[in-house]
Structure formats: structure tokens, C-alpha cells
Amino acid sequence: MATTPLRFSPTTTTALVGLLQHRRTAIERSLDALRREAADAFSRRDLSDMFDQEDPTTDSDGAAVLVLVELAEQRLREVQQALARVDAGTYGYCAVCGRGIPLERLRALPTAESCVACSGRSFSNPHPHVGPDSSATNRADQRSSQMRGRSYRAVGR
């Protein structure tokens, strides 16, 4: 399988990889601290606290820490996936449309997988068939699907 050429100069790519590695290190440190905090919060409780229906706040500290652990783990996965895209030669290219992701976006969000236009599509209207002009939305979706179909065929050749 042929690899995609690097989107940026080696110096710029190295700087972006440095950002990702720095972010990974910071997240790993935070995760270690959060995991220790979670273990500490749960070790201080006895079994009766876990089932205390009258005082639901007994679980709130431990639950909050677990949510933070989960969020940090997700951020770490995003960084690891971005580093894998660097290795694969696909970093800096939109996973949806295949166009280049602007350098400014990658500097602000080094884990970005998509360009602003494609990431905006997924959040702008979560229900594309509902709205004041759903017929226009449906036509746009059909054109988008047709374009993606063509690009996939072109890549497969």
C-alpha cells in the first residue's frame, strides 16, 4: 500500500509531533494522578456507603473522578491515533473528504481528524432530515454521498 506524502515540511511535522508527544505526556501524568485519586476515594468507603439511598453524595466524589479518568483516557486515545496517522502518512489530511487540514487548526487541535467544514457537518444539524428546509438538506446529503462514492472509487483504483 502506498503511503500518502507528508502534508507539511519535515520541520513543521516534527513540531506537530512534538506537540502531540507533549500532550501525551501531560495526559499520562494526569491519568496517573486521577487513578490514584480514584483508588483512594474508593478505598476510603465501606460497602454500606455504596448502597446508601438516603445520601447519594457518598458516591459523587469517586464517580466524578472516574468520569475524569474516562475523559483523560479518551484524550490519550486521540493523541495515540494522531501519532499513528503521522506514522501512516495520513496526518494532516481530513478523514472525511481527504483534503488537507489547515496548519492553524492542527496547531490549535493537533489531534484533529477532519477539516473544519467536515467536522462542522457532524455537529451543525444532528437530524439532517428535520428542519425548515429538509429537502435542500436531503439534496446536499445526496450530492455529498455521490462525491464520497466517487472519491472512494478513485482511491481504490
GUNURO-636863 format. One record per residue: y, x, z of N, C-alpha, C in turn; residue number from 1; residue in one letter. Coordinates in Angstrom, 2 decimals, decimal comma. Atoms other than C-alpha are relative to their C-alpha. Last residue first. Example, Ala and Ser with C-alpha at 12.3 -4.5 7.8 and 13.67 -1.06 7.14 Angstrom:
<pts>
PT    nnorth     neast       nup   canorth    caeast      caup    cnorth     ceast       cup     k   r
PT     -1,19     -0,82     -0,06     -1,06     13,67      7,14      1,09     -0,77      0,73     2   s
PT     -1,19      0,89      0,00     -4,50     12,30      7,80      1,20      0,90      0,00     1   a
</pts>
This chain:
<pts>
PT    nnorth     neast       nup   canorth    caeast      caup    cnorth     ceast       cup     k   r
PT      0,38     -0,61      1,28      2,16     -8,03     -8,39     -0,14      1,46      0,07   157   r
PT      1,44     -0,13      0,14      2,09     -9,45     -4,85     -0,43      0,70     -1,28   156   g
PT      0,46     -1,06     -0,89      5,77     -8,79     -4,21     -1,47      0,26     -0,22   155   v
PT     -0,49     -1,28      0,53      6,79    -10,80     -7,26     -0,49      1,16      0,85   154   a
PT      0,78     -0,34      1,18      4,58    -13,70     -6,20      0,42      1,36     -0,55   153   r
PT      1,35     -0,39     -0,45      6,09    -13,66     -2,73     -0,85      0,38     -1,20   152   y
PT     -0,08     -1,35     -0,55      9,59    -13,61     -4,20     -1,36      0,47      0,48   151   s
PT     -0,18     -0,98      1,06      8,83    -16,57     -6,42      0,00      1,42      0,54   150   r
PT      1,25     -0,06      0,76      7,44    -18,63     -3,56      0,07      1,03     -1,12   149   g
PT      0,94     -0,80     -0,78     10,44    -17,75     -1,41     -1,31      0,13     -0,74   148   r
PT     -0,42     -1,40      0,07     12,74    -18,99     -4,15     -0,95      0,89      0,77   147   m
PT      0,31     -0,49      1,34     10,80    -22,25     -4,50      0,36      1,48     -0,13   146   q
PT      1,45     -0,17      0,09     10,85    -22,78     -0,74     -0,40      0,55     -1,36   145   s
PT      0,35     -1,17     -0,81     14,61    -22,18     -0,65     -1,49      0,27     -0,08   144   s
PT     -0,43     -1,20      0,76     15,15    -24,59     -3,53     -0,39      1,27      0,76   143   r
PT      0,89     -0,12      1,14     13,05    -27,25     -1,72      0,35      1,25     -0,83   142   q
PT      1,29     -0,48     -0,49     14,91    -26,65      1,55     -0,96      0,21     -1,16   141   d
PT     -0,19     -1,41     -0,32     18,25    -27,00     -0,25     -1,31      0,61      0,50   140   a
PT     -0,10     -0,73      1,26     17,09    -30,27     -1,83      0,16      1,50      0,26   139   r
PT      1,33     -0,04      0,60     15,93    -31,54      1,57      0,02      0,76     -1,32   138   n
PT      0,79     -0,97     -0,75     19,25    -30,58      3,15     -1,39      0,13     -0,60   137   t
PT     -0,47     -1,32      0,42     21,12    -32,41      0,42     -0,79      1,09      0,71   136   a
PT      0,49     -0,21      1,36     18,95    -35,49      1,03      0,46      1,35     -0,53   135   s
PT      1,34     -0,58      0,01     19,48    -35,14      4,79     -0,52      0,22     -1,41   134   s
PT      0,28     -0,20      1,41     23,20    -35,64      4,53     -1,37      0,65     -0,16   133   d
PT     -0,84      0,82      0,85     24,24    -37,15      7,87     -0,29      0,15     -1,48   132   p
PT     -1,40     -0,36     -0,02     21,32    -35,73      9,76      0,77     -0,81     -0,99   131   g
PT     -0,77      0,99     -0,72     17,59    -35,67     10,15      1,44      0,44      0,00   130   v
PT      0,11      1,25      0,74     15,34    -33,86      7,68      0,74     -1,13      0,69   129   h
PT     -0,71     -0,01      1,27     16,42    -30,42      8,86     -0,06     -1,32     -0,76   128   p
PT      0,64      1,15      0,66     15,46    -31,04     12,50      0,65     -0,17     -1,38   127   h
PT      1,43     -0,04     -0,28     16,16    -27,71     14,24     -0,78     -1,14     -0,65   126   p
PT      0,45      1,38     -0,07     19,53    -27,58     12,50     -1,50      0,00      0,21   125   n
PT     -1,10      0,90      0,30     21,55    -24,38     12,81     -0,40     -1,47      0,08   124   s
PT     -0,64      0,57     -1,18     18,89    -22,40     14,67      1,04     -1,07     -0,33   123   f
PT      0,99      0,50     -0,95     16,32    -21,47     12,00      0,65     -0,67      1,20   122   s
PT      0,76      1,15      0,53     18,89    -21,22      9,25     -0,92     -0,59      1,03   121   r
PT     -0,79      1,22     -0,19     21,17    -18,99     11,29     -0,71     -1,23     -0,49   120   g
PT      0,16      0,34     -1,41     18,47    -16,30     11,47      0,80     -1,26      0,31   119   s
PT      1,34      0,53     -0,25     18,27    -16,37      7,68     -0,21     -0,35      1,46   118   c
PT      0,20      1,25      0,73     22,02    -16,04      7,10     -1,37     -0,61      0,31   117   a
PT     -0,72      1,08     -0,67     22,49    -13,45      9,84     -0,27     -1,33     -0,70   116   v
PT     -1,43     -0,05      0,23     19,80    -11,17      8,42      0,66     -1,20      0,68   115   c
PT     -0,52      0,77      1,13     16,36    -11,14      9,95      1,51      0,18     -0,11   114   s
PT      1,01      0,07      1,06     14,15     -9,02     12,17      0,55     -0,69     -1,24   113   e
PT     -0,14      1,10      0,96     16,87     -7,92     14,59     -1,05      0,10     -1,10   112   a
PT      1,31      0,62      0,20     15,56     -5,50     17,25      0,04     -1,12     -1,05   111   t
PT      0,93     -0,88      0,72     18,61     -3,22     17,00     -1,38     -0,59     -0,25   110   p
PT      1,29      0,57     -0,35     20,99     -6,06     17,89     -1,09      0,79     -0,72   109   l
PT     -0,20      0,97     -1,09     24,57     -4,77     17,92     -1,33     -0,54      0,52   108   a
PT     -0,61     -0,73     -1,12     23,80     -1,62     15,90      0,18     -0,92      1,20   107   r
PT      1,04     -0,81     -0,64     21,39     -3,61     13,74      0,56      0,84      1,16   106   l
PT      0,91      0,90     -0,72     24,03     -6,24     13,01     -1,07      0,81      0,75   105   r
PT     -0,74      0,50     -1,16     26,63     -3,61     12,09     -0,89     -0,92      0,85   104   e
PT      0,05     -1,01     -1,06     24,09     -1,90      9,82      0,70     -0,49      1,27   103   l
PT     -1,17     -0,88     -0,12     23,76     -5,05      7,73     -0,11      0,94      1,22   102   p
PT     -0,75      0,47     -1,17     20,19     -6,36      7,32      1,18      0,95      0,16   101   i
PT     -0,34     -0,93     -1,06     18,95     -5,62      3,81      0,79     -0,67      1,12   100   g
PT     -1,25     -0,74      0,20     17,46     -8,41      1,78      0,24      0,93      1,18    99   r
PT      0,23     -1,34      0,53     13,79     -9,35      2,07      1,26      0,80     -0,26    98   g
PT     -0,44     -0,06      1,40     14,46    -13,08      2,46     -0,20      1,36     -0,65    97   c
PT      0,03      1,30      0,67     12,54    -13,89      5,65      0,32      0,15     -1,48    96   v
PT      1,39      0,43      0,12     11,59    -10,54      7,23     -0,12     -1,32     -0,75    95   a
PT      0,23      1,33     -0,54     15,09     -9,23      6,55     -1,46     -0,41     -0,26    94   c
PT      0,15      1,01      1,03     15,07     -5,49      5,84     -0,36     -1,33      0,65    93   y
PT     -1,27      0,15      0,69     16,45     -2,96      8,29     -0,05     -0,97     -1,15    92   g
PT     -1,12      0,22     -0,92     13,04     -1,78      9,44      1,29     -0,05     -0,80    91   y
PT     -0,59      1,32      0,24     10,40     -2,19      6,72      1,18     -0,30      0,92    90   t
PT     -1,01     -0,07      1,06      9,32      1,44      6,41      0,66     -1,32     -0,30    89   g
PT      0,53      0,62      1,22      6,08      0,90      8,35      0,99      0,08     -1,16    88   a
PT      1,16     -0,77      0,47      7,09      3,38     11,06     -0,55     -0,54     -1,32    87   d
PT     -0,53     -1,30      0,43     10,51      1,73     11,40     -1,15      0,82     -0,58    86   v
PT     -0,60      0,22      1,32      8,81     -1,69     11,47      0,62      1,30     -0,53    85   r
PT      1,11      0,08      0,96      6,60     -0,43     14,32      0,53     -0,24     -1,42    84   a
PT      0,45     -1,38      0,22      9,75      0,60     16,21     -1,18      0,04     -0,98    83   l
PT     -1,03     -0,65      0,81     11,10     -2,93     15,73     -0,39      1,44     -0,30    82   a
PT      0,16      0,49      1,37      7,81     -4,41     16,98      1,03      0,64     -0,92    81   q
PT      1,20     -0,64      0,55      7,96     -2,20     20,09     -0,24     -0,45     -1,44    80   q
PT     -0,33     -1,41      0,26     11,55     -3,31     20,74     -1,19      0,71     -0,63    79   v
PT     -0,94     -0,03      1,14     10,62     -6,99     20,37      0,36      1,43     -0,37    78   e
PT      0,78      0,24      1,23      7,57     -6,51     22,63      0,91      0,06     -1,22    77   r
PT      0,75     -1,24      0,26      9,85     -4,96     25,30     -0,84     -0,16     -1,27    76   l
PT     -0,96     -0,97      0,55     12,22     -7,93     25,05     -0,70      1,32     -0,34    75   r
PT     -0,31      0,45      1,36      9,28    -10,31     25,56      0,96      0,97     -0,67    74   q
PT      1,16     -0,32      0,83      8,09     -8,30     28,57      0,23     -0,41     -1,45    73   e
PT     -0,04     -1,45      0,24     11,61     -8,47     30,03     -1,19      0,43     -0,87    72   a
PT     -1,08     -0,27      0,95     11,63    -12,26     29,63      0,08      1,49     -0,35    71   l
PT      0,41      0,52      1,31      8,22    -12,60     31,30      1,06      0,28     -1,06    70   e
PT      1,04     -0,91      0,50      9,25    -10,36     34,19     -0,40     -0,43     -1,40    69   v
PT     -0,69     -1,22      0,44     12,44    -12,39     34,64     -0,98      1,02     -0,55    68   l
PT     -0,70      0,35      1,24     10,40    -15,60     34,75      0,72      1,23     -0,55    67   v
PT      1,01      0,07      1,07      8,09    -14,00     37,31      0,62     -0,37     -1,34    66   l
PT      0,34     -1,37      0,37     11,10    -13,03     39,43     -1,03      0,01     -1,12    65   v
PT     -1,13     -0,55      0,75     12,33    -16,60     39,40     -0,30      1,42     -0,46    64   a
PT      0,01      0,59      1,34      8,90    -17,88     40,40      1,13      0,56     -0,85    63   a
PT      1,10     -0,59      0,77      8,71    -15,47     43,33     -0,04     -0,52     -1,42    62   g
PT     -0,28     -1,42      0,19     12,12    -16,51     44,60     -1,07      0,67     -0,85    61   d
PT     -1,05     -0,25      0,98     11,54    -20,22     43,94      0,30      1,48     -0,21    60   s
PT      0,51     -0,65      1,21      8,15    -20,52     45,63      1,10      0,47     -0,94    59   d
PT      0,81     -1,15     -0,41      9,45    -21,22     49,12     -0,55      0,75     -1,20    58   t
PT     -0,69     -1,27      0,21     12,19    -23,37     47,59     -0,82      1,21      0,41    57   t
PT      0,35     -0,63      1,28      9,83    -26,33     47,20      0,69      1,34     -0,22    56   p
PT     -0,97     -1,07      0,25     10,11    -27,15     50,91     -0,36      0,74     -1,28    55   d
PT     -1,29      0,36     -0,58      8,47    -30,51     51,63      1,06      1,06     -0,27    54   e
PT     -0,66      1,01      0,82      5,54    -30,01     49,23      1,40     -0,32      0,52    53   q
PT     -0,94      0,71     -0,84      4,41    -26,77     50,87      0,82     -0,96     -0,86    52   d
PT      0,24      1,43      0,18      1,43    -25,77     48,73      0,93     -0,84      0,86    51   f
PT      0,19      0,32      1,41      2,26    -22,12     48,14     -0,15     -1,50     -0,24    50   m
PT     -1,30      0,07      0,67      3,69    -21,73     51,62     -0,14     -0,44     -1,46    49   d
PT     -0,60      1,30     -0,30      0,29    -22,61     53,14      1,36     -0,16     -0,66    48   s
PT      0,52      1,04      0,87     -1,31    -19,66     51,35      0,65     -1,35      0,26    47   l
PT      1,38      0,34     -0,32      0,85    -17,11     53,09     -0,39     -1,20     -0,86    46   d
PT      0,30      1,42     -0,19      3,86    -15,56     51,54     -1,42     -0,17      0,48    45   r
PT     -0,60      0,48     -1,25      5,03    -11,99     51,99     -0,34     -1,46      0,30    44   r
PT      0,80     -0,53     -1,10      2,62    -10,67     49,33      0,54     -0,48      1,35    43   s
PT      1,24      0,77     -0,17      4,12    -12,99     46,73     -0,85      0,53      1,15    42   f
PT     -0,31      1,40     -0,31      7,65    -11,68     47,07     -1,27     -0,80      0,26    41   a
PT     -0,52      0,08     -1,36      6,49     -8,05     47,27      0,26     -1,45      0,40    40   d
PT      1,13     -0,27     -0,90      4,36     -8,35     44,15      0,43     -0,13      1,45    39   a
PT      0,89      1,17      0,05      7,26     -9,99     42,35     -1,18      0,19      0,94    38   a
PT     -0,66      1,09     -0,72      9,67     -7,27     43,48     -0,87     -1,25      0,02    37   e
PT      0,08     -0,33     -1,43      7,27     -4,54     42,38      0,61     -1,12      0,84    36   r
PT      1,40      0,19     -0,40      6,89     -6,26     39,01     -0,20      0,34      1,47    35   r
PT      0,26      1,44     -0,12     10,66     -6,57     38,70     -1,44     -0,27      0,44    34   l
PT     -0,68      0,51     -1,20     11,18     -2,88     39,45     -0,28     -1,48      0,21    33   a
PT      0,66     -0,59     -1,18      8,55     -1,79     36,92      0,62     -0,55      1,28    32   d
PT      1,29      0,67     -0,19      9,93     -4,21     34,35     -0,73      0,53      1,22    31   l
PT     -0,27      1,32     -0,58     13,45     -2,89     34,81     -1,29     -0,75      0,28    30   s
PT     -0,45     -0,22     -1,39     12,25      0,66     34,22      0,25     -1,34      0,70    29   r
PT      1,18     -0,41     -0,77     10,29     -0,43     31,13      0,37      0,25      1,47    28   e
PT      0,80      1,21     -0,25     13,35     -2,31     29,84     -1,23      0,36      0,84    27   i
PT     -0,71      0,83     -0,98     15,57      0,76     30,21     -0,80     -1,25      0,36    26   a
PT      0,05     -0,68     -1,30     13,03      3,00     28,46      0,67     -0,85      1,08    25   t
PT      1,37      0,09     -0,48     12,61      0,53     25,58     -0,13      0,62      1,40    24   r
PT      0,21      1,38     -0,46     16,39      0,18     25,18     -1,40     -0,16      0,58    23   r
PT     -0,78      0,14     -1,23     16,76      3,95     24,97     -0,20     -1,39      0,60    22   h
PT      0,74     -0,74     -1,04     13,93      4,09     22,43      0,72     -0,08      1,34    21   q
PT      1,22      0,74     -0,34     15,54      1,35     20,34     -0,77      0,69      1,13    20   l
PT     -0,41      1,23     -0,71     18,96      3,00     20,42     -1,23     -0,78      0,47    19   l
PT     -0,44     -0,42     -1,32     17,37      6,35     19,49      0,46     -1,19      0,85    18   g
PT      1,24     -0,22     -0,75     15,57      4,65     16,60      0,34      0,44      1,43    17   v
PT      0,52      1,33     -0,32     18,96      3,40     15,42     -1,30      0,09      0,80    16   l
PT     -0,87      0,59     -1,02     20,42      6,91     15,65     -0,50     -1,37      0,42    15   a
PT      0,26     -0,70     -1,25     17,45      8,39     13,78      0,84     -0,58      1,14    14   t
PT      1,29      0,49     -0,48     17,83      5,76     11,07     -0,35      0,64      1,33    13   t
PT     -0,23      1,35     -0,51     21,51      6,63     10,73     -1,29     -0,59      0,56    12   t
PT     -0,84     -0,11     -1,20     20,73     10,33     10,40      0,23     -1,36      0,64    11   t
PT      0,82     -0,48     -1,12     17,83      9,72      7,98      0,81      0,10      1,30    10   p
PT      0,20     -1,46      0,04     20,14      7,68      5,76     -0,86      0,41      1,19     9   s
PT     -1,16     -0,80     -0,40     19,63      3,94      5,78     -0,32      1,49     -0,12     8   f
PT     -1,22      0,73      0,34     17,30      1,40      4,18      1,24      0,85      0,25     7   r
PT     -0,90      0,19     -1,13     14,30      3,68      4,18      1,30     -0,64     -0,46     6   l
PT     -0,86     -1,15     -0,28     12,11      3,15      1,14      0,91     -0,31      1,19     5   p
PT     -1,36      0,29      0,40      9,48      0,42      1,48      0,87      1,22      0,29     4   t
PT     -0,94      0,30     -1,07      5,96      1,71      1,76      1,38     -0,25     -0,59     3   t
PT     -1,22     -0,78      0,09      3,39      1,39     -0,97      0,94     -0,38      1,15     2   a
PT     -1,18      0,84      0,00      0,00      0,00      0,00      1,24      0,89      0,00     1   m
</pts>
